């Protein structure tokens, strides 16, 4: 978690673009296989209408099928928010629900209000959600594997450990980007360059989109537009990998 966080300018740039665009731009750096680094379809946006979430993972494991050994079900939340200080930028709370299948909701209104008050910009859980109307009202992006109305014996087991969520391992301090399309990690070593490359990538895609909207597209002219787009993206890829 010693990774230096992005500048506010780069964070703002990342928030301007949807998560599929971020995934596309990561691909041109060729730092990981194209089928790795993003969460699978089990993790869905609770509030698809909200803008992109960008922040650094503050991880925890969680269980609700049995009472905690000591304290009440919320006894560790103070330790969680204290641990935000070890995150290199705005925190995103990331829970692995150790109950499989999920027995009760990982979060609700009280927890999300607490996290937001202490600077968190979102939450991702492999488990389930509740109080969805209330959490939407406070404008807190959340991602889950469904909803359950009760919290049962919810309690946190461990804080700031690698967690398994949506088919990938998320480590404390990893940069996350999420919206209605899902959640991806962004390798910290290329995160600033990804932010800077998004506008040019989108401009390249617009070559094809604008041609299709022109009313004069034919299979031949579409092929030309696609080749121009591909050439622009390849040129961008060559530059960012230098």
Protein Blocks (a to p, Z undefined) as FASTA:
>chain_A
ZZccddfklmmmmmmpcfklmmmmmmmnopacfkgoiacfklccfblmbccddddddddd
ddfkbccfedcfklmmmmmmmmmmmpgbdcddddddfbdcdfbdfbdfklmmmmmmnopa
bdcdfbdcehklmmmmnopacddebdcfbekjaccfbghiacdeehiacdehiacdddfk
bccdddfklmmmmmmmmmmmmmmmmmmmmmmmnopacfklmmmmmmmmmmmmmmmmmmmm
ZZ
